[in-house]
């Protein structure tokens, strides 16, 4: 199993960021709304090909136990189709406070590549750490979604307060 530790700074408070994270992960898990068909992706350039597109692999996300005190959620995902041909991730994702108006979104855990030792060699050499790069793209996508979710709610609240009279 290869270890993964990723984090992204968010310009939103930790509590609303965690609420957004839970809502987004739930929507991905049940394939709801715009999260239907959610896929992990990697650039063709990361595959050492001409960088004019990307490869996307639809995934099944299973949200596990929530750890409210730590603002974290257990998370597992694997490919929706031919799961034995793609890495499987098991770990946690959560939010830590960074002052009063910022937070850190983090992802920690590990992934297993198929074909055991041969798969690790391919991932670390020929594929150039594609599984790890895919997880970096995943946390980037979730960070952007959490920020958009919180900012949209704040805008709706302001709109409501301005026009309630």
Secondary structure, 3 states (H helix, E strand, C coil): CEEEEEEEEECCCHHHHHHHHHHHHHHHHCCCHHHCCCEEEEEHHHHCCCCCCEEEEEEEEEEEEEEHHHCEEEEEEEECCCHHHCCEEEEEEEEEEECCCEEEEEEEEEEECCCHHHHHHHHHCCCCCHHHHHHHHHHHHHHHHHHHHHHHHHHHHHHHHHHCC
